[in-house]
Amino acid sequence: MLSFAPIKGFLGTGATFGADLNLIVQILMGVALLTGGLLAKQKRYKAHGICQTTVLLLNLLMIALIMWPSFQQQVVPVFPRVFRRPYYSVAAIHGALGIAAELLGLYIVIGAGTNILPQRLRFKRWKLWMRAELMLWMLVLVVGAGAYYAWYIAPTS
């Protein structure tokens, strides 16, 4: 497993390199998802699918390499005893929402981009679900920025 933990970050917040890298990549992925939404509006569905799927898979990599190891090391051992502290609660909320967004995204990609799912298990109202996924992803991005703030910027007390 790749670990960035001992390397100092580059944003000047006291975060690790991995946390800084993840924040920047997540923001860029958010922009890419919005761009992918515009591609769908322009009826450029193949480009839309490639864009959204690439972001989804890149996010899986970021989860595996940076977010999950950090969460497992810093939050899991003390959860739920310290849930009232923002350092832990924001990270836990981000994790729960992030899992929901990633799983919904995978379901959408499998349903829309493959023939793996039987027709009865596929969404009927694709636009609704894709828009809901985009809004959920943006919420996760905002809460993730809040977790970054709570972990690396907020004054400790």
Sequence and secondary structure as in RCSB ss.txt:
>XXXX:A:sequence
MLSFAPIKGFLGTGATFGADLNLIVQILMGVALLTGGLLAKQKRYKAHGICQTTVLLLNLLMIALIMWPSFQQQV
VPVFPRVFRRPYYSVAAIHGALGIAAELLGLYIVIGAGTNILPQRLRFKRWKLWMRAELMLWMLVLVVGAGAYYA
WYIAPTS
>XXXX:A:secstr
    TTSB SSSSS BHHHHHHHHHHHHHHHHHHHHHHHHHTT HHHHHHHHHHHHHHHHHHIIIIIHHHHHHHT
GGGTTTTTTSHHHHHHHHHHHHHHHHHHHHHHHHHHHH S S GGGS S HHHHHHHHHHHHHHHHHHHHHHHHH
HHTS   
